[in-house]
Amino acid sequence: MSKKILKILIAIFIILIIVMSIFLVKSNLEDNKSIDKNNESFKGFTFKDVEKLNIGKYTINDFVEEDIICDEKCTYDSKEVTYTISDVQKLGRQNISVSITYEGNEYKKDFDVEIVDEMSPEIILSNEEVIIDEGGNFDPKSYITDIKDNYNSNLIDKVEIQSTVDNTKSGNYVVTYTVTDENGNKSTKMLNVIVNNSNNQSNSNITSNIQSNNNTNSNNTNSNNTNSNKSNTNTSNTNKSNSTKPKTTTTSNKSTTTTKSTGFRKDINSVKLNPLKTRYDKLDKQIEQIINKYTNSKMDNYEKLNKVYHYVIDTLSYGGGVIDLSSSDYKDISKAHHYYSSDVSYIYESLKALQTKKGVCNDYAALFMILSRRLGFESYAVGGKIKLSKGGQSGHMWVMIKAGNTYYIFDPEAEDEYGVRDHYFGKTTKERNVYTFNLNSSISSFHKFLDHPKIKTTLNITGAFNFTNTTNEYDDYDSRDKTFNVKVGDKINITTTINGTGSYTTWHSVEYSFWDSKNLKEAVKDSKVSSTYTFDKAGTITLYIEMRDSSAGVDSIYHITVNVTDK
């Protein structure tokens, strides 16, 4: 055979191999539109090794490493993805089938997964803060909109409510809502309640503490006679839980000129600084960095205060504001020291604001209060009301600093909202008369980040059975292991005493079943409370006796089981 013929044959052989390879590849692609479920990946999707999932909360992204974006439809790499996941609505080890279709190809995989319920319910309140007038009606349960849970339904009736609200006395109060689902997942949320003195529209209750500046008219012409750049913003008569911030009647152009009365600057520069730390290292380190960056020893008091005031305004934007009592930060702060509950909130709100760069009026006020305290000023976060441009008032929080014999107003959140400069910086109540508040209440709610005293409580029960117990704790005390036997018609006398920081609330109640209970004493604000109870029917009941030091946020709780038999 000649070399020429051999070359031709080799060329033909190579061509045949290429043609056959193309045919085999094409056939293989056609066959692979349904891929064996043991194949671990397809079209770039890598399946996870899934061992445990929370019931009712799994999606396609629980099963694949890649991020599939799902809105109205799901896409990956800008191409549509469709999928199905078998419905599993019971706990325990389950088989879940997952099917994904992408660019005409389908992949199916089975997962052997432990289905659990480790998610806490979500308490949905209609408001985060409410304002009522003295003597007005207040029903804390009416603010519960919904309880969302991944497994249980109808949890609203299981919410435990602890309220410190005294609607006969003006002040700032807290309602605590707690709910636990049937698998032990617990969630807590707080409602801030301001009881306002309806007859106190001009701060008359603190006129002895607030003195007008002698130079209220100096240097204020521009700030009082010009319109705000944001004056056309639509606002509504709403509290801080809404995304729109309350617009006040005060307007001004943003200017680089500081509109100050000479009296304020003289007063503030005469203050002998007494720096105060929160003692919570995670926040104190950040506060120290801010102070060192924006102030120096060459500045006077006024300049230092103005610098940190504008740091808050320039750093934060409006948003967020929810206090998450289940967050790791809130729990860590609460455990770091035996803080009063209000001081825990100030620290948490400031830390959250620095982390998220967002906040509502509470967060602006808390951060500026802590910064000004670190500089050494006597500073207080003040809750109250602010007038709205369309009439009415809205809940609000700002800061007041004592300089000389005067408490001056500082409102960084309002400053940020209306695009003004120093319009709410160091103003007297006469200069900015849009606020209604009780300063004494705000001063008493701040405890300089000190430890609260131990809560000492005594429970004494006499009559059909006798039981006495005294606690002396920094933290919550909970007793659940006491059982007594009585007969129908037997009577007991219950007396509780509490010696804590001075803000007390006590409850005595009897529970026959989850749906059937009787209040013997509810939300009594006294250090010593007594009640009596006659056992009127047979069965097993629970005596619930709780003493709360609301300033410290500490409870002493007793759950006493009583077996009642017929005579």
C-alpha positions as CSV (number, residue, x, y, z in Angstrom):
1,M,0.0,0.0,0.0
2,S,1.4,3.3,-1.1
3,K,2.0,6.1,1.5
4,K,-0.5,8.3,-0.2
5,I,-3.4,5.7,0.2
6,L,-2.3,5.2,3.9
7,K,-2.6,8.9,4.6
8,I,-6.0,9.0,3.0
9,L,-7.2,6.1,5.1
10,I,-5.9,7.7,8.3
11,A,-7.6,11.0,7.5
12,I,-10.9,9.2,6.9
13,F,-10.5,7.3,10.2
14,I,-9.9,10.6,12.1
15,I,-13.0,12.2,10.5
16,L,-15.1,9.2,11.5
17,I,-13.9,9.5,15.1
18,I,-14.8,13.2,15.2
19,V,-18.3,12.6,13.8
20,M,-19.0,9.8,16.2
21,S,-17.8,11.9,19.2
22,I,-20.1,14.7,18.2
23,F,-23.0,12.3,17.9
24,L,-22.3,10.7,21.3
25,V,-22.0,14.1,23.0
26,K,-25.3,15.3,21.5
27,S,-27.1,12.1,22.5
28,N,-25.7,12.3,26.0
29,L,-27.0,15.9,26.4
30,E,-30.5,14.9,25.2
31,D,-30.5,12.0,27.7
32,N,-29.4,14.2,30.5
33,K,-32.5,16.4,30.6
34,S,-33.5,14.1,33.5
35,I,-30.5,13.5,35.6
36,D,-30.0,10.8,38.2
37,K,-30.9,12.0,41.7
38,N,-27.6,10.8,43.1
39,N,-25.8,13.4,41.0
40,E,-24.9,16.1,43.6
41,S,-24.8,19.1,41.2
42,F,-26.4,20.4,38.1
43,K,-25.9,23.5,36.0
44,G,-23.8,25.1,38.7
45,F,-26.1,24.3,41.6
46,T,-24.4,22.6,44.5
47,F,-26.7,20.9,47.0
48,K,-26.1,21.3,50.7
49,D,-25.8,18.5,53.3
50,V,-29.0,19.4,55.1
51,E,-29.5,17.8,58.5
52,K,-32.0,20.0,60.3
53,L,-34.7,22.6,59.3
54,N,-37.3,24.7,61.1
55,I,-40.7,23.6,60.2
56,G,-42.6,25.8,57.8
57,K,-39.6,28.0,57.0
58,Y,-37.7,26.2,54.4
59,T,-37.2,27.5,50.8
60,I,-35.0,26.4,47.8
61,N,-32.1,28.4,49.3
62,D,-32.1,26.0,52.3
63,F,-31.0,23.2,49.9
64,V,-28.6,24.8,47.5
65,E,-25.3,26.7,48.0
66,E,-26.0,29.2,45.3
67,D,-28.2,32.2,45.9
68,I,-31.5,31.9,44.0
69,I,-33.3,35.2,44.0
70,C,-37.0,34.8,44.6
71,D,-39.5,37.6,44.4
72,E,-42.6,37.2,42.3
73,K,-40.6,34.5,40.5
74,C,-37.2,32.9,41.2
75,T,-34.1,33.5,39.0
76,Y,-30.5,32.4,38.9
77,D,-28.0,34.2,36.6
78,S,-31.0,36.2,35.3
79,K,-32.7,33.0,34.1
80,E,-35.9,31.7,35.6
81,V,-35.8,28.8,38.1
82,T,-38.8,26.7,39.1
83,Y,-38.9,24.3,41.9
84,T,-41.1,22.1,44.1
85,I,-40.5,21.0,47.7
86,S,-42.6,18.4,49.3
87,D,-44.9,19.7,52.0
88,V,-43.9,18.7,55.5
89,Q,-46.0,19.9,58.4
90,K,-45.0,17.7,61.3
91,L,-41.9,17.5,63.5
92,G,-39.4,14.7,63.6
93,R,-37.2,13.0,61.0
94,Q,-38.8,13.4,57.6
95,N,-38.0,12.8,53.9
96,I,-38.2,15.9,51.8
97,S,-38.1,15.8,48.0
98,V,-36.7,18.7,46.0
99,S,-37.1,19.2,42.3
100,I,-35.5,22.1,40.4
101,T,-36.0,23.0,36.7
102,Y,-33.5,25.3,35.1
103,E,-33.1,25.9,31.3
104,G,-35.1,22.9,30.4
105,N,-33.2,20.5,32.7
106,E,-34.6,18.9,35.8
107,Y,-32.9,17.6,38.9
108,K,-34.5,15.7,41.8
109,K,-33.0,14.9,45.2
110,D,-34.3,13.4,48.4
111,F,-33.2,14.7,51.8
112,D,-33.5,12.9,55.1
113,V,-34.0,15.9,57.5
114,E,-34.8,16.4,61.1
115,I,-37.7,18.9,61.2
116,V,-37.7,21.0,64.4
117,D,-39.3,24.1,65.9
118,E,-36.6,26.3,67.3
119,M,-38.0,29.6,66.1
120,S,-39.5,32.1,68.6
121,P,-42.9,33.6,67.9
122,E,-43.0,37.2,66.6
123,I,-45.2,39.6,68.6
124,I,-46.7,42.2,66.4
125,L,-47.9,45.4,68.1
126,S,-49.9,48.2,66.6
127,N,-47.6,50.7,68.2
128,E,-44.2,50.9,69.7
129,E,-45.1,53.9,71.9
130,V,-48.4,55.3,72.9
131,I,-49.5,58.4,74.7
132,I,-52.5,58.7,77.0
133,D,-53.8,61.5,79.2
134,E,-54.0,61.1,82.9
135,G,-57.2,59.3,83.8
136,G,-57.6,57.9,80.2
137,N,-58.5,54.3,79.5
138,F,-55.6,51.9,78.8
139,D,-55.9,48.3,77.8
140,P,-52.5,46.8,77.0
141,K,-54.0,43.7,75.3
142,S,-55.7,45.9,72.7
143,Y,-52.2,46.8,71.2
144,I,-51.5,43.2,70.2
145,T,-52.1,42.9,66.4
146,D,-50.9,39.4,65.8
147,I,-48.6,36.7,67.0
148,K,-46.8,35.1,64.1
149,D,-45.3,31.6,64.5
150,N,-43.9,29.0,62.1
151,Y,-45.8,26.2,63.8
152,N,-48.4,27.3,66.3
153,S,-51.5,29.4,65.7
154,N,-53.8,31.2,68.0
155,L,-51.1,32.4,70.4
156,I,-52.6,35.7,71.2
157,D,-54.5,34.3,74.2
158,K,-51.2,32.9,75.6
159,V,-49.5,36.2,75.8
160,E,-48.4,37.2,79.3
161,I,-48.6,40.9,80.0
162,Q,-46.7,42.8,82.6
163,S,-47.6,46.4,82.9
164,T,-46.2,49.2,85.1
165,V,-48.7,51.7,83.7
166,D,-50.4,54.0,86.2
167,N,-52.9,55.9,84.1
168,T,-53.6,58.2,87.1
169,K,-50.1,59.5,87.3
170,S,-48.1,61.2,84.5
171,G,-44.8,59.6,83.6
172,N,-43.0,57.1,81.3
173,Y,-44.0,53.4,81.7
174,V,-43.3,50.1,80.0
175,V,-45.6,47.2,79.1
176,T,-43.8,43.8,78.6
177,Y,-45.5,41.2,76.4
178,T,-44.2,37.6,76.6
179,V,-45.4,34.6,74.7
180,T,-44.1,31.0,74.6
181,D,-45.1,28.5,72.0
182,E,-45.8,24.8,72.8
183,N,-42.2,23.8,72.0
184,G,-40.7,26.3,74.5
185,N,-39.7,29.1,72.1
186,K,-40.1,32.4,73.9
187,S,-40.4,35.9,72.6
188,T,-40.7,39.3,74.4
189,K,-41.6,42.7,73.2
190,M,-42.0,46.1,75.0
191,L,-44.5,48.9,74.5
192,N,-43.5,52.4,75.8
193,V,-46.4,54.2,77.4
194,I,-46.3,57.9,78.2
195,V,-49.1,59.1,80.6
196,N,-49.4,62.8,80.0
197,N,-50.8,65.5,82.3
198,S,-53.5,66.9,80.1
199,N,-53.6,70.1,82.1
200,N,-49.9,70.7,81.7
201,Q,-49.6,72.2,78.2
202,S,-46.9,74.7,79.2
203,N,-44.6,72.6,81.4
204,S,-46.0,74.4,84.4
205,N,-45.0,71.5,86.7
206,I,-41.3,72.2,86.2
207,T,-41.2,75.9,85.9
208,S,-39.2,76.0,89.0
209,N,-36.5,73.9,87.3
210,I,-36.5,75.6,83.9
211,Q,-35.6,79.2,83.7
212,S,-35.8,81.3,80.5
213,N,-32.6,82.7,79.0
214,N,-32.3,86.5,79.6
215,N,-31.3,86.9,75.9
216,T,-34.0,84.9,74.2
217,N,-34.2,87.3,71.3
218,S,-30.6,87.7,70.4
219,N,-29.2,86.1,67.2
220,N,-32.6,84.4,66.5
221,T,-34.0,86.6,63.7
222,N,-32.9,84.3,60.8
223,S,-33.9,81.1,62.4
224,N,-37.4,82.2,63.4
225,N,-38.4,84.1,60.2
226,T,-37.3,81.8,57.4
227,N,-39.1,78.8,55.9
228,S,-37.6,75.3,56.1
229,N,-36.3,73.6,53.0
230,K,-38.5,70.7,54.1
231,S,-41.6,72.7,55.0
232,N,-43.7,71.1,52.2
233,T,-43.1,67.6,53.5
234,N,-46.4,65.8,54.0
235,T,-46.8,64.6,57.6
236,S,-49.5,63.0,59.6
237,N,-50.5,63.0,63.2
238,T,-48.7,59.8,64.1
239,N,-46.5,58.3,66.7
240,K,-42.9,57.2,66.3
241,S,-43.7,53.7,65.1
242,N,-44.6,55.1,61.7
243,S,-41.9,55.8,59.1
244,T,-42.8,59.5,58.8
245,K,-41.4,61.7,61.5
246,P,-43.6,64.3,63.2
247,K,-43.3,67.7,61.7
248,T,-43.3,70.5,64.2
249,T,-44.6,74.1,63.8
250,T,-41.0,75.4,64.0
251,T,-39.3,76.1,60.6
252,S,-35.9,77.3,59.6
253,N,-33.4,77.2,56.7
254,K,-30.2,75.1,57.2
255,S,-27.4,77.5,57.7
256,T,-23.7,77.4,58.7
257,T,-24.5,80.2,61.1
258,T,-25.0,79.0,64.7
259,T,-28.0,80.8,66.1
260,K,-27.2,81.0,69.8
261,S,-28.0,83.3,72.6
262,T,-24.9,84.5,74.4
263,G,-26.5,83.3,77.7
264,F,-26.4,79.7,76.7
265,R,-22.8,79.7,75.5
266,K,-21.7,81.4,78.8
267,D,-23.7,78.9,80.8
268,I,-22.4,75.8,79.0
269,N,-18.8,77.0,79.1
270,S,-19.1,77.5,82.9
271,V,-20.1,73.9,83.4
272,K,-17.5,71.9,85.4
273,L,-17.3,68.7,83.4
274,N,-17.7,65.3,85.1
275,P,-17.3,62.6,82.5
276,L,-19.4,59.5,82.8
277,K,-19.0,56.1,81.2
278,T,-21.8,53.5,80.7
279,R,-19.5,50.6,82.0
280,Y,-20.5,48.6,78.9
281,D,-17.1,48.2,77.2
282,K,-18.5,47.4,73.7
283,L,-20.2,50.8,73.7
284,D,-17.7,52.8,75.7
285,K,-14.9,52.0,73.3
286,Q,-16.9,53.4,70.4
287,I,-17.9,56.5,72.3
288,E,-14.3,57.1,73.3
289,Q,-13.2,56.9,69.6
290,I,-15.9,59.4,68.6
291,I,-14.9,61.8,71.4
292,N,-11.2,61.6,70.5
293,K,-11.9,62.0,66.8
294,Y,-14.2,65.0,66.9
295,T,-13.1,66.9,70.0
296,N,-9.8,68.1,71.5
297,S,-8.4,69.9,74.5
298,K,-8.3,73.2,72.7
299,M,-12.0,73.4,72.3
300,D,-14.3,74.9,74.9
301,N,-17.3,73.1,76.3
302,Y,-19.6,74.7,73.7
303,E,-17.5,73.6,70.8
304,K,-17.1,70.0,72.1
305,L,-20.9,69.6,72.6
306,N,-21.7,71.1,69.2
307,K,-19.3,68.6,67.5
308,V,-20.8,65.5,69.0
309,Y,-24.3,66.9,68.4
310,H,-23.6,67.2,64.7
311,Y,-21.9,63.8,64.7
312,V,-25.2,62.2,65.7
313,I,-27.1,64.2,63.1
314,D,-24.6,63.5,60.3
315,T,-24.2,59.8,61.2
316,L,-27.8,58.6,61.7
317,S,-30.8,58.5,59.3
318,Y,-34.3,57.9,60.3
319,G,-35.4,54.2,60.5
320,G,-35.5,51.1,62.6
321,G,-36.2,51.8,66.2
322,V,-37.5,48.4,67.4
323,I,-36.1,47.2,70.8
324,D,-35.5,43.5,70.4
325,L,-35.4,42.0,73.9
326,S,-34.3,38.7,72.4
327,S,-31.2,40.1,70.7
328,S,-27.8,39.0,71.9
329,D,-26.8,42.6,72.4
330,Y,-29.7,43.3,74.7
331,K,-29.1,40.2,76.7
332,D,-25.4,40.9,77.0
333,I,-26.0,44.4,78.2
334,S,-28.5,43.2,80.8
335,K,-26.0,40.6,82.1
336,A,-23.0,42.9,82.0
337,H,-24.0,44.7,85.2
338,H,-27.1,45.0,87.4
339,Y,-28.3,48.0,85.4
340,Y,-31.7,49.7,85.9
341,S,-34.0,48.7,83.0
342,S,-34.1,52.3,81.6
343,D,-30.3,52.5,81.5
344,V,-30.2,49.2,79.6
345,S,-32.5,50.7,77.0
346,Y,-30.3,53.8,76.6
347,I,-27.2,51.6,76.1
348,Y,-28.9,49.3,73.7
349,E,-30.5,52.1,71.6
350,S,-27.1,53.9,71.3
351,L,-25.3,50.7,70.3
352,K,-27.9,49.8,67.8
353,A,-27.8,53.3,66.3
354,L,-24.0,53.1,65.9
355,Q,-24.2,49.6,64.3
356,T,-27.1,50.4,61.9
357,K,-26.5,54.1,61.4
358,K,-30.3,54.4,61.7
359,G,-32.7,55.3,64.5
360,V,-35.9,57.0,65.7
361,C,-36.1,59.9,68.1
362,N,-35.3,57.6,71.0
363,D,-32.1,56.4,69.4
364,Y,-30.9,59.9,68.4
365,A,-31.6,61.1,72.0
366,A,-30.0,58.1,73.7
367,L,-26.8,58.4,71.6
368,F,-26.4,62.1,72.1
369,M,-27.2,61.8,75.8
370,I,-24.4,59.2,76.3
371,L,-22.0,61.2,74.2
372,S,-22.7,64.4,76.2
373,R,-22.5,62.4,79.4
374,R,-19.1,61.1,78.3
375,L,-18.0,64.7,77.8
376,G,-19.1,65.5,81.3
377,F,-22.5,67.3,81.0
378,E,-25.5,66.6,83.2
379,S,-27.7,65.3,80.4
380,Y,-31.1,63.6,80.3
381,A,-33.1,61.8,77.6
382,V,-36.6,63.3,77.9
383,G,-39.9,61.8,76.7
384,G,-43.0,63.8,76.0
385,K,-44.9,65.3,73.2
386,I,-44.1,67.7,70.3
387,K,-46.6,69.9,68.5
388,L,-47.4,69.1,64.9
389,S,-47.8,71.7,62.1
390,K,-51.3,70.4,61.3
391,G,-52.4,70.5,64.9
392,G,-52.3,68.0,67.7
393,Q,-49.2,66.4,69.2
394,S,-47.0,63.3,68.7
395,G,-44.9,61.3,71.1
396,H,-41.2,62.3,70.9
397,M,-37.9,62.1,72.7
398,W,-35.0,64.6,72.9
399,V,-32.3,65.6,75.3
400,M,-32.0,68.3,78.0
401,I,-28.8,69.4,79.6
402,K,-28.4,71.4,82.8
403,A,-26.1,74.4,82.5
404,G,-26.2,77.0,85.3
405,N,-29.7,77.1,86.6
406,T,-31.3,76.3,83.2
407,Y,-32.2,73.1,81.4
408,Y,-31.6,73.5,77.7
409,I,-33.2,71.6,74.9
410,F,-31.2,69.6,72.3
411,D,-33.2,67.7,69.6
412,P,-30.8,66.1,67.0
413,E,-33.6,64.0,65.4
414,A,-35.7,67.1,64.7
415,E,-32.6,68.9,63.5
416,D,-31.9,66.1,61.1
417,E,-35.5,65.9,59.8
418,Y,-35.9,69.5,59.0
419,G,-32.4,70.2,57.6
420,V,-31.7,73.0,60.0
421,R,-28.5,73.8,61.9
422,D,-28.5,74.5,65.7
423,H,-32.2,75.4,65.6
424,Y,-32.8,72.9,68.4
425,F,-29.3,73.2,70.0
426,G,-29.2,74.7,73.5
427,K,-32.7,76.3,73.3
428,T,-34.9,77.2,76.3
429,T,-38.5,76.2,76.5
430,K,-39.5,79.8,75.7
431,E,-37.4,79.8,72.5
432,R,-38.8,76.4,71.4
433,N,-42.2,76.2,73.0
434,V,-43.4,73.2,71.0
435,Y,-42.6,70.6,73.7
436,T,-44.8,69.2,76.5
437,F,-43.0,67.0,79.0
438,N,-42.3,66.1,82.7
439,L,-38.6,66.6,83.3
440,N,-38.8,65.3,86.9
441,S,-39.9,61.9,85.5
442,S,-37.1,61.8,83.0
443,I,-34.5,62.7,85.6
444,S,-35.7,60.0,87.9
445,S,-35.6,57.3,85.2
446,F,-31.9,57.8,84.6
447,H,-29.6,56.1,87.1
448,K,-26.1,57.0,85.8
449,F,-25.5,53.4,84.7
450,L,-25.1,52.3,88.3
451,D,-26.2,48.9,89.7
452,H,-29.6,48.8,91.2
453,P,-30.0,47.4,94.8
454,K,-31.1,43.9,95.4
455,I,-34.8,43.3,95.3
456,K,-35.9,42.0,98.7
457,T,-39.4,40.4,98.8
458,T,-41.4,38.5,101.3
459,L,-44.4,36.3,100.7
460,N,-46.5,35.2,103.7
461,I,-49.5,32.9,103.4
462,T,-51.6,31.9,106.5
463,G,-54.9,30.1,107.0
464,A,-55.6,26.8,105.4
465,F,-51.9,26.3,104.9
466,N,-48.9,28.4,106.0
467,F,-46.0,29.4,103.8
468,T,-43.3,32.1,104.2
469,N,-40.4,32.9,102.0
470,T,-38.0,35.9,101.7
471,T,-35.7,36.6,98.7
472,N,-32.9,39.1,98.4
473,E,-31.8,39.0,94.7
474,Y,-30.2,41.0,92.0
475,D,-32.0,39.1,89.4
476,D,-35.4,37.4,88.9
477,Y,-36.5,34.9,91.5
478,D,-38.9,32.1,90.4
479,S,-40.4,29.4,92.7
480,R,-42.4,26.6,91.2
481,D,-42.1,23.6,93.4
482,K,-44.6,24.2,96.2
483,T,-47.8,22.1,96.5
484,F,-50.4,22.2,99.3
485,N,-53.7,20.4,99.9
486,V,-56.9,22.1,101.1
487,K,-60.7,21.6,101.1
488,V,-63.5,23.6,99.5
489,G,-64.4,26.4,101.8
490,D,-60.9,26.8,103.2
491,K,-59.5,30.3,103.3
492,I,-56.0,31.8,103.0
493,N,-54.5,35.3,103.6
494,I,-51.8,36.5,101.3
495,T,-49.4,39.3,102.2
496,T,-46.5,40.4,100.0
497,T,-43.8,43.1,100.8
498,I,-41.2,44.5,98.5
499,N,-38.1,46.6,99.2
500,G,-36.3,47.6,96.0
501,T,-35.6,50.8,94.2
502,G,-39.0,52.3,94.7
503,S,-41.1,51.6,91.6
504,Y,-43.2,48.6,92.6
505,T,-46.0,46.6,91.0
506,T,-47.6,43.5,92.6
507,W,-50.1,40.9,91.3
508,H,-52.0,38.2,93.1
509,S,-54.1,35.8,91.0
510,V,-55.7,32.4,90.9
511,E,-55.7,30.2,87.8
512,Y,-58.2,27.3,87.6
513,S,-57.2,26.5,84.0
514,F,-55.6,28.3,81.1
515,W,-58.9,29.9,80.2
516,D,-60.2,30.5,83.7
517,S,-58.5,32.7,86.2
518,K,-59.3,35.3,88.8
519,N,-57.4,38.4,89.8
520,L,-57.1,39.0,93.5
521,K,-54.8,42.0,93.2
522,E,-53.7,43.4,89.9
523,A,-50.9,45.9,89.2
524,V,-51.0,47.4,92.7
525,K,-48.3,50.0,93.1
526,D,-47.5,49.6,96.8
527,S,-44.7,48.0,98.8
528,K,-47.1,46.0,100.9
529,V,-50.2,44.2,99.4
530,S,-52.7,41.9,101.0
531,S,-55.5,39.8,99.7
532,T,-57.7,36.9,100.8
533,Y,-59.1,33.9,98.9
534,T,-61.7,31.2,99.8
535,F,-61.3,28.0,97.8
536,D,-64.8,27.7,96.2
537,K,-64.5,24.6,94.0
538,A,-62.6,21.3,93.8
539,G,-59.7,20.8,91.5
540,T,-56.1,21.7,91.1
541,I,-55.4,25.4,90.9
542,T,-52.3,27.6,90.7
543,L,-51.7,30.7,92.9
544,Y,-49.7,33.2,90.9
545,I,-48.0,35.8,93.1
546,E,-45.6,38.3,91.5
547,M,-43.7,41.3,92.9
548,R,-41.9,43.5,90.4
549,D,-39.4,46.3,90.8
550,S,-40.1,47.9,87.5
551,S,-37.2,50.4,87.7
552,A,-34.7,47.5,87.9
553,G,-36.7,45.2,85.6
554,V,-36.6,42.4,88.2
555,D,-39.4,40.0,89.3
556,S,-40.0,37.8,92.3
557,I,-42.5,35.2,91.1
558,Y,-44.2,32.3,92.9
559,H,-46.3,29.5,91.3
560,I,-47.9,27.6,94.1
561,T,-50.0,24.5,93.3
562,V,-53.0,23.8,95.5
563,N,-55.1,20.6,95.3
564,V,-58.6,21.4,96.4
565,T,-60.9,18.5,97.5
566,D,-64.6,18.4,98.5
567,K,-65.4,18.5,102.2
